Amino acid sequence: MPPHRTLRGVRRGRARPTSLVGGLLAAFVCFALAPLCAAAPTPLPSAVDVLVVGSEPEGIIAAVAAAEEGARTLLVTEAARVGGLFVTGEMNSLDLRTSPTLLQRGLFERWWHRVGRASAFDVREAEAAFEAMLADAGVEVVRGAPSPRVLSEDGRVTGVQVGAWTVHAHQVVDATPEGDLAAAAGAPYTLGFASLGLEARMADTLVFRMTGVDWRRLQQSVRERGPAYAEADAYAAWGHFGGFPAAYEAQEEGVRLRGLNLGRQADGSVLVNALLVYGVDPFDPASRAAGRARAEREAPRIVAYLRALPGLEGATYGGVAETLYVRETRHFRARCTLSVDDVLDNVVTERDVAAGSYPLDVQSLTPADNGFVYGVPEVYGAQLCVALPEGVDDLWIAGKTAGYDPLAASSARVVPFGMALGEAIGVAAAQAARGGVRAHAYADDEALIQSVRTRLRERGAYLPEVRARAPSGPAEHPHFGAYRTLRRRGLALGGYDNDPQLDAAMPARGFLYLLANVGARFWGDAGLGEALVAAFPELPEHLTPEVAGGLVEAAGCALGRCEGWAEVLSGLEPSGVLTRGEAYALAAHLAEWGTRD
């Protein structure tokens, strides 16, 4: 690995002269911010074209793209090391689909090539690759910047202040992990699944390290047992491993082990993404520290437990990641929103600047669930407007907090997709700075959008063919529309095979729970479930028309809609067992009334 470099390269081209006054001011600022200036450009700039705040991978790529497009670009980060989740979070397994084609090309592919173009990467190599790309592009970097304070004027973000140092910019990119800059600027957002009527968010994770793993033996055991057990290649392994990891009983409160994601390092050690952490307030440093400490105490015991798996017999505990992986927090309201329907309807438009295809994989929300897979898209696109928060101009969001609904975010949150969108953000920000254009113009100005798409193609990015595609799932089924209605609030699953099993028999108790969730998520009535359970303490195994009618009428009346059900129920056969699709149709009627009201 090359030596750690702290001084970023200057902007390509003619050097900018430094005045005596400017030098004296820089000296004063550096005196006030001595730790910061030890790793910063000299003098500290007072104005740049594009300012990126934060050093997550998506933001690094945005900075590199902007600099390569000719903008003087500054990256300011609180961290001492750049790379965020991939470096200090040590999340080294890539959520990436390469078949039938690699959708994230351009700068992501250039970075991926530097780290070996495999399913997992070495964390130090990843950090070195980010460092090299920043230096090659001429991005100036300021590290250790304590709590940058947002500066705004007339509804637009104009820069940040760090202690005694102020830097202004034509365009600002928020690349903080949780969108802290956008939130401070007043951009509206929701937390976790709140916009779907559920006060929950995906569990956090602390990555830990194992040494002494016999990778060949692990691979051999995986091959012998088949993909239902796990999958493995020369760099990564992933799967349920026969349910053995999930059976682990933790000693610490609020931590849990799930199926394993294992990624090899160049030194032979293995990073483990499997330890879930619940009950953390992501905006409270003390709560985050406490959650990390609980997981750190549990990790050595987990390694001892995992020695029962083939290939891990000699595993030893090697420590934990520097930072906790906070999987989900804010979802900003943007000039447009990428929705679950956009993703699973495989929507690609002439305005898209990035493409994705990762499954809608919602990780565990509570200790009582194992997560939810809503479906797998063929391909979908994202427009620049998802990166433009409402309520504030000249600010872009690069990362998982962009304008995705919570279900769409379960696919779009993966870093390779975010890096592809980050490149588009960097190109657009550079163009906007050069042309004196407001960022929000890129939400709907066709000429500006197409200019970015043209540059992305020239830079090697992949933009899918614009054509109609079939939705993922049984689109011809008569109850597909009802399924989609419920899916929008997270109440219907397609799974990895995009099969919601609409013709399967519906359990009566399951229908009661479905109606309860419709009450909570569409009507805002969290008490409906308790009322239905009290009114129907005994139910048959399967859902009959009579039972379904009684349940849905009782639910409707409890929500103030007693009338209208006779016509809805008249379409049911008088006997037999209702299918899941028929049950969804009844629940969707109730849901749609709640939405209209």
C-alpha positions as CSV (number, residue, x, y, z in Angstrom):
1,M,0.0,0.0,0.0
2,P,1.4,3.5,-0.8
3,P,2.1,5.8,2.1
4,H,-0.8,7.7,3.6
5,R,-1.1,11.1,1.9
6,T,-2.6,14.1,3.6
7,L,-2.1,16.9,1.1
8,R,-4.5,16.8,-1.8
9,G,-3.4,17.9,-5.3
10,V,-4.2,21.4,-6.5
11,R,-6.6,22.1,-9.3
12,R,-5.3,21.2,-12.7
13,G,-4.1,24.2,-14.8
14,R,-2.7,27.6,-13.8
15,A,-1.9,28.1,-10.1
16,R,-3.9,30.7,-8.3
17,P,-1.8,33.5,-6.7
18,T,-2.0,34.0,-3.0
19,S,-2.1,37.5,-1.7
20,L,-0.3,38.6,1.5
21,V,-3.7,39.4,3.1
22,G,-5.0,36.0,2.1
23,G,-1.9,34.3,3.5
24,L,-2.2,36.1,6.8
25,L,-5.9,35.2,7.0
26,A,-5.1,31.6,6.3
27,A,-2.4,31.6,9.0
28,F,-5.0,32.9,11.5
29,V,-7.5,30.3,10.5
30,C,-5.0,27.6,10.7
31,F,-4.0,28.8,14.2
32,A,-7.6,28.5,15.2
33,L,-8.0,25.1,13.6
34,A,-4.6,23.6,14.0
35,P,-5.5,19.8,13.9
36,L,-7.5,20.4,10.8
37,C,-4.8,22.4,9.0
38,A,-2.3,19.6,9.5
39,A,-4.1,17.7,6.7
40,A,-5.5,20.5,4.6
41,P,-4.6,22.6,1.5
42,T,-2.6,25.7,2.2
43,P,-4.0,28.3,2.2
44,L,-7.5,27.1,3.1
45,P,-9.8,28.3,0.2
46,S,-12.5,30.9,0.9
47,A,-14.4,30.1,-2.3
48,V,-14.7,27.2,-4.7
49,D,-17.0,26.1,-7.5
50,V,-18.2,22.8,-5.9
51,L,-18.1,22.0,-2.2
52,V,-18.6,18.4,-1.0
53,V,-19.3,17.9,2.7
54,G,-18.7,14.4,3.9
55,S,-16.5,11.6,2.6
56,E,-18.8,8.7,1.9
57,P,-18.0,6.9,-1.3
58,E,-20.9,8.6,-3.1
59,G,-19.5,12.0,-2.2
60,I,-16.0,11.2,-3.2
61,I,-17.2,10.2,-6.6
62,A,-19.2,13.4,-6.9
63,A,-16.1,15.4,-6.0
64,V,-13.9,13.5,-8.5
65,A,-16.5,14.0,-11.3
66,A,-16.9,17.7,-10.6
67,A,-13.1,18.2,-10.6
68,E,-12.7,16.2,-13.7
69,E,-15.3,18.5,-15.3
70,G,-13.1,21.5,-14.6
71,A,-14.7,22.8,-11.3
72,R,-12.5,23.8,-8.5
73,T,-13.7,21.3,-6.0
74,L,-13.2,21.0,-2.2
75,L,-14.1,18.1,0.0
76,V,-14.6,18.8,3.7
77,T,-15.1,16.0,6.1
78,E,-15.2,15.5,9.8
79,A,-13.5,12.1,9.4
80,A,-9.7,11.6,9.5
81,R,-9.9,9.0,6.7
82,V,-12.0,9.2,3.5
83,G,-14.2,6.3,2.3
84,G,-16.9,6.2,5.0
85,L,-18.8,3.0,5.0
86,F,-16.3,1.2,2.8
87,V,-13.3,2.3,5.0
88,T,-14.1,3.1,8.6
89,G,-17.3,1.0,8.5
90,E,-15.3,-1.9,6.8
91,M,-18.3,-3.0,4.8
92,N,-16.3,-4.7,2.1
93,S,-18.8,-6.9,0.3
94,L,-20.3,-5.2,-2.8
95,D,-24.1,-5.3,-3.3
96,L,-23.7,-5.5,-7.1
97,R,-25.5,-7.3,-9.9
98,T,-23.2,-7.9,-13.0
99,S,-25.6,-10.1,-15.0
100,P,-26.7,-9.6,-17.7
101,T,-24.6,-6.4,-17.7
102,L,-22.9,-4.1,-15.2
103,L,-25.1,-1.1,-14.7
104,Q,-22.8,1.0,-12.6
105,R,-19.8,1.9,-14.8
106,G,-18.0,5.2,-15.2
107,L,-16.2,6.3,-12.0
108,F,-17.5,3.4,-10.0
109,E,-16.0,0.9,-12.4
110,R,-12.7,2.8,-12.4
111,W,-12.7,2.5,-8.6
112,W,-13.7,-1.1,-8.7
113,H,-10.9,-1.9,-11.1
114,R,-8.4,-0.4,-8.7
115,V,-9.6,-2.7,-5.9
116,G,-9.5,-5.9,-7.9
117,R,-12.9,-6.0,-9.6
118,A,-14.2,-8.8,-7.3
119,S,-17.2,-9.5,-5.1
120,A,-15.3,-8.2,-2.0
121,F,-12.3,-5.8,-1.6
122,D,-9.5,-5.0,0.8
123,V,-10.4,-2.0,3.0
124,R,-6.9,-0.5,2.8
125,E,-6.8,-0.9,-1.0
126,A,-10.3,0.8,-1.1
127,E,-9.0,3.7,0.9
128,A,-5.9,4.0,-1.3
129,A,-8.1,3.9,-4.4
130,F,-10.2,6.8,-3.1
131,E,-7.1,8.8,-2.2
132,A,-5.6,8.3,-5.6
133,M,-8.8,9.3,-7.5
134,L,-9.1,12.4,-5.4
135,A,-5.5,13.3,-6.0
136,D,-5.6,12.5,-9.7
137,A,-8.7,14.7,-10.2
138,G,-7.2,17.6,-8.2
139,V,-9.8,17.6,-5.5
140,E,-8.7,19.6,-2.4
141,V,-9.5,17.8,0.8
142,V,-9.9,19.1,4.4
143,R,-10.1,16.4,7.0
144,G,-11.1,16.6,10.7
145,A,-13.4,19.5,10.1
146,P,-15.6,19.7,13.3
147,S,-19.3,20.0,12.7
148,P,-19.4,22.2,9.5
149,R,-22.2,24.8,9.9
150,V,-24.3,25.4,6.8
151,L,-24.5,28.9,5.3
152,S,-27.5,29.9,3.4
153,E,-29.0,33.0,1.8
154,D,-32.3,33.6,0.0
155,G,-33.3,30.0,0.0
156,R,-30.0,28.6,-1.3
157,V,-27.0,27.0,0.4
158,T,-23.9,29.1,-0.1
159,G,-21.2,27.2,1.8
160,V,-20.1,26.1,5.3
161,Q,-18.4,27.5,8.3
162,V,-15.9,25.4,10.3
163,G,-14.7,27.2,13.4
164,A,-13.1,30.5,12.2
165,W,-12.9,29.3,8.6
166,T,-15.7,30.0,6.0
167,V,-15.8,28.7,2.5
168,H,-18.4,29.6,-0.1
169,A,-19.4,27.6,-3.1
170,H,-21.6,27.9,-6.2
171,Q,-22.8,24.3,-5.6
172,V,-22.8,22.3,-2.4
173,V,-23.1,18.5,-2.2
174,D,-24.2,16.8,1.1
175,A,-22.3,13.5,1.3
176,T,-22.7,13.1,5.0
177,P,-23.9,9.6,6.0
178,E,-27.3,10.9,7.4
179,G,-27.9,14.0,5.4
180,D,-26.9,16.3,8.3
181,L,-26.1,19.3,6.1
182,A,-29.4,19.1,4.2
183,A,-31.3,18.8,7.5
184,A,-29.5,21.8,9.0
185,A,-30.4,23.7,5.9
186,G,-34.1,23.0,6.5
187,A,-34.8,20.4,3.9
188,P,-37.9,18.3,4.8
189,Y,-37.5,14.6,5.5
190,T,-39.1,11.6,7.2
191,L,-37.4,9.0,9.3
192,G,-37.2,5.3,8.5
193,F,-40.5,3.8,7.5
194,A,-42.6,6.7,9.0
195,S,-43.9,7.8,5.6
196,L,-45.4,4.3,5.3
197,G,-47.2,4.5,8.6
198,L,-44.6,2.5,10.6
199,E,-42.3,3.9,13.2
200,A,-39.3,1.7,12.5
201,R,-36.0,1.7,10.6
202,M,-33.7,-1.0,9.5
203,A,-31.3,-2.3,12.1
204,D,-27.7,-1.1,12.3
205,T,-24.6,-3.3,11.9
206,L,-21.2,-3.5,13.4
207,V,-18.7,-5.3,11.1
208,F,-16.2,-7.5,12.9
209,R,-13.1,-9.3,11.8
210,M,-12.0,-12.9,12.0
211,T,-8.5,-14.3,11.4
212,G,-7.5,-17.9,11.0
213,V,-10.3,-18.8,8.5
214,D,-9.6,-21.7,6.2
215,W,-11.2,-20.2,3.1
216,R,-10.7,-23.3,0.9
217,R,-12.4,-25.5,3.4
218,L,-15.3,-23.0,3.7
219,Q,-15.7,-22.9,-0.1
220,Q,-15.7,-26.7,-0.3
221,S,-18.4,-27.0,2.4
222,V,-20.5,-24.5,0.6
223,R,-20.2,-26.3,-2.7
224,E,-21.1,-29.6,-1.1
225,R,-24.2,-28.2,0.5
226,G,-25.5,-26.1,-2.4
227,P,-26.9,-22.6,-2.7
228,A,-29.7,-23.2,-0.3
229,Y,-27.0,-23.3,2.4
230,A,-24.8,-20.5,1.1
231,E,-22.8,-19.3,-1.9
232,A,-19.1,-18.5,-2.1
233,D,-16.3,-17.5,-4.5
234,A,-12.6,-16.7,-4.0
235,Y,-13.4,-13.4,-2.2
236,A,-16.8,-13.5,-0.5
237,A,-19.3,-15.9,0.9
238,W,-23.0,-15.2,1.8
239,G,-26.0,-17.1,2.9
240,H,-28.0,-18.6,5.8
241,F,-25.4,-21.4,6.5
242,G,-28.1,-23.8,7.4
243,G,-29.7,-21.4,9.9
244,F,-26.8,-21.9,12.3
245,P,-25.8,-18.2,12.7
246,A,-29.4,-17.0,13.2
247,A,-29.8,-19.6,16.0
248,Y,-27.1,-17.8,18.1
249,E,-28.4,-16.5,21.4
250,A,-26.8,-13.1,22.3
251,Q,-25.9,-12.1,25.8
252,E,-26.1,-8.4,25.2
253,E,-29.4,-6.7,24.9
254,G,-30.5,-5.5,21.4
255,V,-28.0,-7.4,19.3
256,R,-28.6,-10.4,17.1
257,L,-26.8,-12.5,14.5
258,R,-28.3,-13.1,11.1
259,G,-27.0,-15.0,8.0
260,L,-23.4,-14.3,7.2
261,N,-21.9,-12.0,4.6
262,L,-18.1,-12.7,4.6
263,G,-15.5,-10.7,2.7
264,R,-11.8,-11.6,2.5
265,Q,-9.0,-9.1,3.0
266,A,-5.6,-9.1,1.4
267,D,-4.0,-10.3,4.6
268,G,-6.3,-13.4,4.8
269,S,-8.6,-12.0,7.5
270,V,-12.3,-12.0,6.9
271,L,-14.8,-9.2,7.6
272,V,-18.2,-10.3,8.8
273,N,-21.4,-8.3,8.0
274,A,-24.0,-10.1,10.1
275,L,-24.3,-8.5,13.6
276,L,-27.5,-6.5,13.9
277,V,-27.9,-3.7,16.5
278,Y,-31.3,-2.4,17.6
279,G,-32.4,0.4,19.7
280,V,-29.9,3.0,18.7
281,D,-30.8,6.7,18.3
282,P,-28.7,7.5,15.2
283,F,-28.6,11.2,16.1
284,D,-27.4,10.8,19.7
285,P,-23.6,10.2,19.8
286,A,-23.9,8.6,23.2
287,S,-26.6,6.1,22.0
288,R,-24.5,5.2,19.0
289,A,-21.5,4.7,21.2
290,A,-23.5,2.5,23.5
291,G,-24.9,0.4,20.7
292,R,-21.4,-0.1,19.2
293,A,-20.1,-1.1,22.6
294,R,-22.8,-3.7,23.1
295,A,-22.0,-5.2,19.7
296,E,-18.3,-5.1,20.3
297,R,-18.7,-7.0,23.6
298,E,-20.8,-9.6,21.8
299,A,-18.5,-10.1,18.8
300,P,-15.8,-12.3,20.4
301,R,-18.5,-14.7,21.7
302,I,-20.0,-14.9,18.2
303,V,-16.6,-15.8,16.7
304,A,-16.3,-18.6,19.3
305,Y,-19.8,-19.8,18.3
306,L,-19.1,-19.8,14.6
307,R,-16.1,-22.2,15.0
308,A,-18.7,-25.0,14.6
309,L,-18.9,-24.1,10.9
310,P,-16.6,-25.8,8.4
311,G,-13.7,-23.6,7.6
312,L,-14.1,-21.5,10.7
313,E,-12.8,-24.1,13.2
314,G,-9.6,-22.0,13.7
315,A,-11.2,-18.6,13.6
316,T,-10.1,-16.0,16.1
317,Y,-11.5,-12.6,16.9
318,G,-9.7,-9.7,15.2
319,G,-11.6,-6.6,16.3
320,V,-14.4,-4.5,15.0
321,A,-14.9,-1.6,12.5
322,E,-14.1,1.9,13.6
323,T,-17.7,3.1,13.0
324,L,-21.1,1.6,13.3
325,Y,-23.0,1.1,10.0
326,V,-26.2,3.1,10.4
327,R,-28.3,1.5,7.7
328,E,-31.3,3.9,7.5
329,T,-32.3,7.3,8.9
330,R,-33.6,10.2,6.9
331,H,-35.5,10.1,3.6
332,F,-35.5,13.6,2.2
333,R,-38.4,15.0,0.2
334,A,-36.9,15.8,-3.1
335,R,-38.0,17.4,-6.3
336,C,-39.0,13.9,-7.4
337,T,-39.2,10.6,-5.6
338,L,-38.0,7.2,-6.7
339,S,-40.9,4.9,-5.6
340,V,-41.3,1.2,-5.1
341,D,-43.5,1.2,-8.2
342,D,-40.8,2.9,-10.3
343,V,-38.3,0.2,-9.2
344,L,-40.5,-2.9,-9.6
345,D,-42.2,-1.6,-12.7
346,N,-38.7,-1.3,-14.3
347,V,-39.2,2.3,-15.2
348,V,-36.4,3.8,-17.4
349,T,-36.9,7.3,-18.8
350,E,-35.1,9.7,-21.1
351,R,-34.2,11.8,-18.0
352,D,-32.3,9.1,-16.0
353,V,-28.7,9.5,-15.0
354,A,-28.1,6.3,-13.1
355,A,-29.4,2.7,-13.3
356,G,-30.0,0.1,-10.6
357,S,-31.3,-3.5,-10.3
358,Y,-30.5,-4.6,-6.8
359,P,-33.4,-6.4,-5.0
360,L,-35.7,-4.5,-2.7
361,D,-34.1,-6.0,0.4
362,V,-35.4,-4.5,3.6
363,Q,-33.2,-5.6,6.5
364,S,-34.7,-6.5,9.9
365,L,-36.8,-3.7,11.4
366,T,-37.3,-5.3,14.8
367,P,-35.8,-8.2,16.7
368,A,-38.9,-10.2,15.9
369,D,-38.5,-10.1,12.1
370,N,-35.9,-11.4,9.6
371,G,-36.3,-8.7,7.0
372,F,-38.4,-8.5,3.9
373,V,-37.7,-8.9,0.2
374,Y,-40.3,-7.1,-1.9
375,G,-39.1,-8.1,-5.3
376,V,-36.2,-8.0,-7.8
377,P,-36.3,-5.4,-10.6
378,E,-34.9,-6.0,-14.1
379,V,-33.6,-2.5,-14.3
380,Y,-34.7,1.0,-13.2
381,G,-33.4,4.5,-13.6
382,A,-33.0,7.5,-11.3
383,Q,-33.2,11.1,-12.3
384,L,-31.2,14.1,-11.0
385,C,-34.3,15.4,-9.2
386,V,-34.1,12.7,-6.5
387,A,-30.8,14.4,-5.4
388,L,-32.4,17.8,-5.1
389,P,-34.1,18.4,-1.8
390,E,-37.2,20.5,-1.6
391,G,-37.1,23.8,0.2
392,V,-33.5,24.7,-0.5
393,D,-31.5,25.3,-3.7
394,D,-28.0,24.8,-4.8
395,L,-27.7,21.7,-2.6
396,W,-27.4,18.1,-3.8
397,I,-27.7,15.0,-1.7
398,A,-25.3,12.1,-2.6
399,G,-26.0,9.0,-0.6
400,K,-28.7,6.8,0.9
401,T,-30.8,9.8,2.2
402,A,-31.7,11.0,-1.3
403,G,-35.3,11.2,-2.5
404,Y,-36.2,7.5,-2.4
405,D,-39.3,6.2,-0.6
406,P,-38.4,3.7,2.1
407,L,-39.0,0.6,0.0
408,A,-37.2,1.9,-3.1
409,A,-34.4,2.9,-0.8
410,S,-33.9,-0.8,0.1
411,S,-32.5,-1.2,-3.4
412,A,-31.2,2.3,-4.2
413,R,-29.3,2.6,-0.8
414,V,-26.6,0.2,-2.0
415,V,-23.3,2.1,-2.6
416,P,-22.5,1.2,-6.2
417,F,-25.8,2.7,-7.3
418,G,-25.1,5.7,-5.1
419,M,-21.7,6.1,-6.7
420,A,-23.2,6.1,-10.1
421,L,-25.7,8.8,-9.1
422,G,-22.8,10.6,-7.4
423,E,-21.0,10.9,-10.7
424,A,-24.0,12.4,-12.3
425,I,-24.4,14.9,-9.4
426,G,-20.7,15.9,-9.8
427,V,-21.1,16.5,-13.5
428,A,-24.3,18.5,-13.0
429,A,-22.8,20.6,-10.1
430,A,-19.8,21.5,-12.2
431,Q,-22.0,22.5,-15.1
432,A,-24.2,24.6,-12.8
433,A,-21.3,26.3,-11.2
434,R,-19.7,27.1,-14.6
435,G,-23.0,28.4,-16.1
436,G,-24.3,30.2,-13.1
437,V,-27.4,27.9,-13.0
438,R,-29.4,27.1,-10.0
439,A,-29.4,23.4,-9.0
440,H,-33.1,23.0,-9.0
441,A,-33.1,23.8,-12.8
442,Y,-31.8,20.3,-13.3
443,A,-35.1,18.9,-12.0
444,D,-37.0,19.7,-15.1
445,D,-34.9,21.7,-17.7
446,E,-34.7,19.3,-20.5
447,A,-31.6,20.8,-22.1
448,L,-29.7,20.8,-18.9
449,I,-30.7,17.2,-18.1
450,Q,-29.7,16.0,-21.6
451,S,-26.3,17.8,-21.3
452,V,-25.5,15.8,-18.2
453,R,-26.6,12.6,-19.8
454,T,-24.4,13.3,-22.8
455,R,-21.4,13.9,-20.6
456,L,-22.1,10.8,-18.6
457,R,-22.1,8.7,-21.8
458,E,-18.8,10.3,-22.9
459,R,-17.4,9.5,-19.5
460,G,-18.3,5.8,-19.8
461,A,-21.4,5.7,-17.7
462,Y,-24.1,3.2,-18.6
463,L,-27.6,4.5,-19.3
464,P,-30.2,1.8,-20.2
465,E,-32.2,1.9,-23.4
466,V,-35.5,3.8,-22.9
467,R,-38.3,1.4,-23.7
468,A,-41.3,-0.1,-22.1
469,R,-40.6,-3.0,-19.8
470,A,-42.9,-5.5,-18.1
471,P,-43.3,-5.0,-14.4
472,S,-41.7,-7.5,-12.1
473,G,-44.3,-10.0,-11.0
474,P,-47.6,-11.4,-12.3
475,A,-48.8,-8.3,-14.1
476,E,-51.6,-10.1,-15.9
477,H,-53.2,-11.4,-12.8
478,P,-56.6,-9.9,-12.1
479,H,-55.5,-8.9,-8.5
480,F,-52.1,-7.6,-9.4
481,G,-53.4,-4.0,-8.9
482,A,-54.5,-4.8,-5.4
483,Y,-51.1,-6.3,-4.7
484,R,-49.4,-3.2,-5.9
485,T,-51.7,-1.0,-3.7
486,L,-50.7,-2.9,-0.6
487,R,-47.1,-3.2,-1.6
488,R,-46.7,0.6,-1.6
489,R,-47.1,0.6,2.2
490,G,-45.0,-2.5,2.6
491,L,-47.9,-4.9,3.2
492,A,-47.3,-7.4,0.3
493,L,-44.2,-9.2,-0.7
494,G,-42.9,-10.6,-4.0
495,G,-39.7,-12.2,-2.7
496,Y,-36.7,-13.0,-4.8
497,D,-38.8,-14.7,-7.5
498,N,-41.3,-11.8,-7.7
499,D,-44.2,-14.2,-6.9
500,P,-46.7,-12.9,-4.4
501,Q,-48.6,-16.2,-4.5
502,L,-51.9,-14.5,-5.4
503,D,-53.6,-17.9,-6.0
504,A,-52.5,-19.5,-2.8
505,A,-55.1,-19.9,0.0
506,M,-55.3,-17.0,2.5
507,P,-55.1,-17.8,6.2
508,A,-58.0,-16.2,8.1
509,R,-55.7,-15.0,10.9
510,G,-53.3,-13.6,8.3
511,F,-56.2,-11.6,6.7
512,L,-57.1,-10.1,10.1
513,Y,-53.5,-9.0,10.6
514,L,-53.5,-7.6,7.1
515,L,-56.6,-5.5,7.8
516,A,-55.0,-4.3,11.1
517,N,-52.0,-3.1,9.1
518,V,-54.2,-1.4,6.5
519,G,-55.8,0.5,9.4
520,A,-52.4,1.5,10.8
521,R,-50.6,2.4,7.5
522,F,-53.4,3.8,5.3
523,W,-55.8,5.2,8.0
524,G,-53.4,6.0,10.8
525,D,-55.4,3.9,13.2
526,A,-53.1,1.7,15.2
527,G,-55.9,0.3,17.4
528,L,-57.8,-1.5,14.7
529,G,-55.9,-4.8,15.2
530,E,-56.7,-5.0,18.9
531,A,-60.3,-4.3,18.1
532,L,-60.5,-7.1,15.5
533,V,-58.8,-9.6,17.7
534,A,-61.3,-8.9,20.5
535,A,-64.2,-9.2,18.1
536,F,-62.9,-12.4,16.4
537,P,-61.1,-14.4,19.1
538,E,-61.7,-17.7,17.2
539,L,-61.1,-18.0,13.4
540,P,-60.8,-21.0,11.1
541,E,-57.5,-21.9,9.4
542,H,-58.5,-20.6,6.0
543,L,-60.4,-17.6,4.9
544,T,-64.0,-18.3,3.8
545,P,-66.2,-15.7,2.1
546,E,-68.4,-15.5,5.3
547,V,-65.4,-14.9,7.5
548,A,-63.8,-12.4,5.1
549,G,-67.0,-10.5,4.9
550,G,-67.4,-10.3,8.6
551,L,-63.8,-9.2,9.1
552,V,-63.7,-6.5,6.4
553,E,-67.1,-5.0,7.4
554,A,-66.0,-4.9,11.0
555,A,-62.8,-3.2,10.0
556,G,-64.6,-0.8,7.8
557,C,-67.1,0.1,10.5
558,A,-64.3,0.6,13.0
559,L,-62.8,3.1,10.6
560,G,-66.1,4.9,9.8
561,R,-66.9,3.1,6.6
562,C,-69.8,0.7,7.4
563,E,-71.6,1.2,4.0
564,G,-70.6,0.0,0.6
565,W,-69.4,-3.5,1.5
566,A,-72.4,-5.4,0.1
567,E,-71.4,-4.5,-3.5
568,V,-67.8,-5.3,-2.9
569,L,-68.6,-8.7,-1.3
570,S,-71.1,-9.6,-3.9
571,G,-68.3,-10.6,-6.3
572,L,-67.1,-13.4,-4.0
573,E,-68.1,-17.0,-4.5
574,P,-70.6,-18.0,-1.7
575,S,-68.4,-21.0,-0.6
576,G,-64.8,-22.2,-0.7
577,V,-61.6,-20.6,0.4
578,L,-60.4,-17.2,-0.6
579,T,-57.1,-16.8,-2.3
580,R,-54.4,-14.3,-1.3
581,G,-55.3,-12.2,-4.4
582,E,-59.0,-12.1,-3.4
583,A,-58.1,-11.1,0.1
584,Y,-55.7,-8.5,-1.2
585,A,-58.6,-7.1,-3.3
586,L,-60.8,-6.7,-0.2
587,A,-57.9,-5.1,1.8
588,A,-57.1,-2.8,-1.1
589,H,-60.7,-1.4,-1.1
590,L,-60.3,-0.5,2.5
591,A,-56.8,0.9,1.9
592,E,-58.0,3.1,-1.0
593,W,-60.9,4.5,1.0
594,G,-58.4,5.5,3.6
595,T,-56.1,7.1,1.1
596,R,-59.0,9.1,-0.5
597,D,-60.2,10.2,2.9
